[in-house]
Amino acid sequence: VTISSTGTPTAGETFSLTCSVTLEDEGSLTEDLTVQWEAPVDIRMDSNIAVVINDISTRTRTSTLQYTPVRTSHGGPYTCRATTTAGRDMATEALTVKIPPPTLAMSRDPDATVTLHNGDPLTLTCTIQLDPAVVDSDVAVTGNLGGPGGRSTTMIASAG
């Protein structure tokens, strides 16, 4: 039993994860072979995941999870289990889903038409927007404020 993928996906992309089961004896691919997935999400209830099973040869069967699209909540450990009357085997692979670049917007108060003097207050607001259709879990965002006395800020951005 082996698991292969189409690489490390970015949330929002189409992605496939394939479990291949090759039996030892030629012609031994029988109906009693079952292939099951354990995943961090309920595959049967997720409308973004299709399961496709193919008999490649008389000895090899594949089960492919097709994500359209993959989301951040799909990340985690996947286990493929193959069982026959002769025995069982399994393989596990961890799926990491990259986060797409966010949309950033900056605003300031007061706006650019006002002249500021040393000591006058200025508020800068940075807005980070993630696509909730594919980023469906919380994400840590780290930002650096430049200039003298700049500081680093970390916040949790919630999807949606």
C-alpha positions as a printed Julia matrix, in Angstrom:
160×3 Matrix{Float64}:
   0.0     0.0     0.0
   1.4     3.4    -0.99
   0.03    6.95   -0.97
   1.04    9.5    -3.59
  -0.08   13.05   -4.29
   0.13   15.76   -6.92
   2.47   17.84   -4.69
   1.83   20.31   -1.87
  -1.39   22.14   -2.69
  -2.38   25.74   -2.05
  -5.91   26.21   -0.72
  -8.26   26.79   -3.65
  -6.44   24.48   -6.08
  -7.59   21.14   -7.47
  -5.65   18.36   -5.75
  -5.48   14.54   -5.72
  -4.27   12.04   -3.13
  -4.0     8.43   -4.38
  -3.73    5.15   -2.49
  -2.33    2.26   -4.58
  -2.78   -1.33   -3.46
  -0.74   -3.98   -5.25
  -1.41   -7.61   -4.38
   1.36  -10.22   -4.46
  -0.25  -12.78   -6.79
  -1.18  -12.1   -10.42
  -4.92  -12.32  -10.86
  -5.63  -12.09   -7.12
  -7.53   -8.79   -7.29
 -10.85  -10.0    -5.96
 -14.06   -8.45   -4.79
 -13.09   -9.06   -1.16
 -10.43   -6.3    -1.36
 -11.59   -3.17    0.46
  -9.75    0.15    0.48
 -10.68    2.64    3.2
  -9.47    6.15    4.04
  -9.1     7.74    7.47
  -8.89   11.53    7.18
  -9.08   14.71    9.28
 -12.46   15.47    7.64
 -15.5    13.29    6.97
 -14.87   12.38    3.32
 -18.43   11.15    2.78
 -19.95   14.45    3.96
 -17.54   16.85    2.21
 -18.95   17.92   -1.17
 -15.47   19.14   -2.25
 -14.05   15.58   -2.19
 -14.8    12.82   -4.7
 -13.54    9.24   -4.23
 -12.58    7.45   -7.46
 -11.67    3.73   -7.45
  -9.9     2.12  -10.43
  -8.59   -1.35  -11.15
  -5.28   -0.6   -12.93
  -4.32   -4.22  -13.56
  -5.19   -7.69  -12.28
  -2.99   -6.93   -9.23
  -3.39   -3.18   -8.59
  -6.34   -1.12   -7.39
  -6.26    2.62   -6.65
  -8.48    4.85   -4.57
  -8.09    8.56   -5.32
  -9.41   11.47   -3.3
 -10.05   14.38   -5.69
 -10.41   17.8    -4.04
 -12.19   20.56   -5.97
 -10.93   22.7    -4.36
  -8.7    21.73   -1.47
  -9.28   23.78    1.72
  -7.08   24.43    4.75
  -9.24   22.12    6.88
  -8.26   19.21    4.6
  -4.72   19.32    6.0
  -3.63   16.58    8.4
  -2.84   12.85    8.48
  -4.41   10.49    5.92
  -4.32    6.72    6.32
  -5.23    4.26    3.57
  -6.12    0.74    4.73
  -6.34   -2.25    2.4
  -8.01   -5.42    3.63
  -8.53   -8.84    2.04
  -9.31  -12.26    3.46
  -5.53  -12.91    3.32
  -4.59   -9.91    5.48
  -4.33   -6.14    5.72
  -1.83   -3.34    5.14
  -1.83    0.43    5.47
   0.08    3.63    4.66
  -0.11    7.09    6.21
   0.83   10.48    4.79
   0.5    13.97    6.24
  -1.11   16.54    3.94
  -0.02   20.17    4.3
  -2.19   22.78    2.6
  -0.5    26.12    1.85
  -2.45   29.33    2.4
  -2.9    31.57   -0.64
  -1.64   35.16   -0.4
  -4.17   37.36    1.43
  -5.63   40.6     0.13
  -4.14   43.51    2.07
  -5.56   47.01    2.47
  -4.07   49.94    4.37
  -5.92   53.02    5.6
  -4.87   55.95    7.77
  -6.62   58.4    10.06
  -6.39   61.31    9.42
  -6.22   60.88    5.65
  -3.34   62.12    3.46
  -4.76   65.65    3.02
  -3.89   66.65    6.6
  -0.44   67.93    7.58
   0.87   66.19   10.68
   3.42   67.62   13.09
   5.75   65.82   15.43
   3.67   64.3    18.21
   0.35   64.39   16.29
  -1.58   61.1    16.46
  -1.74   58.92   13.38
  -3.6    55.62   13.16
  -2.71   53.1    10.47
  -5.11   50.23    9.92
  -4.06   47.14    7.98
  -6.86   44.83    6.87
  -6.06   41.24    5.88
  -8.71   39.32    3.97
  -8.58   35.57    3.34
 -10.97   33.74    1.02
 -13.36   31.89    3.39
 -14.27   29.44    0.62
 -10.83   27.81    0.88
  -9.28   29.12    4.11
 -11.74   27.64    6.57
  -9.57   27.48    9.69
  -7.82   30.08   11.85
  -4.46   31.34   10.58
  -1.64   33.05   12.51
  -0.49   36.22   10.75
   2.76   37.96   11.75
   3.51   41.54   10.71
   6.41   43.91   11.3
   6.05   47.65   11.8
   9.13   49.29   10.26
  11.04   52.38   11.25
  12.68   53.4    14.51
  11.16   51.54   17.42
   9.2    49.27   15.04
   7.65   46.23   16.59
   6.44   42.8    15.54
   2.77   41.92   15.91
   1.11   38.52   15.69
  -2.64   38.03   15.42
  -5.01   35.21   14.61
  -7.05   35.8    11.46
 -10.33   33.95   11.42
 -11.7    32.82    8.09
 -15.08   34.16    7.15
